[in-house]
């Protein structure tokens, strides 16, 4: 049974189509190069930070610094002498 007052259906609003602009993703080669650039940037930042710290360690008296921090004798000179690729 239908009710006595028929419910008027509201028309469905469909917005007008806008011009389609395809989303372009970087090619696999470009993504690989971006990732390599990110890795090299992080590596360079770490290298600069470690190099600065090691320079500062060479400039201060190792004995005084080790005593202040409570490290065993000779550990700061060992750290200062490490090559840049070692953490």
C-alpha positions, 0 to 999 in steps of 0.5 A, spaced: 500 500 500 502 506 498 501 512 502 496 517 500 501 523 499 506 521 495 513 523 497 517 527 491 523 524 490 529 530 490 533 529 484 540 527 485 545 533 484 551 531 479 556 536 479 559 538 472 565 534 470 572 538 471 577 538 466 581 531 467 588 532 469 592 526 470 596 524 475 603 523 473 608 519 478 615 519 477 618 513 473 621 508 476 628 511 474 627 517 477 624 515 484 630 511 484 635 517 483 631 521 488 632 515 493 639 515 492 639 523 493 636 522 499 641 517 502 647 521 499 644 527 503 643 523 509 650 520 509 653 527 507 650 530 513 652 525 518 659 525 515 660 533 516 657 532 523 662 526 525 668 530 522 666 536 526 666 532 532 672 529 531 676 536 529 673 538 536 676 532 540 683 533 537 683 540 539 681 539 547 686 536 552 684 528 551 686 527 558 681 533 561 675 531 556 676 523 558 676 525 566 670 530 565 666 525 562 668 519 565 671 515 559 677 510 560 684 513 558 685 513 550 678 512 548 677 520 545 684 519 541 681 513 538 675 516 536 678 522 533 683 518 529 677 514 526 676 514 518 670 518 516 666 512 514 666 508 521 661 510 526 
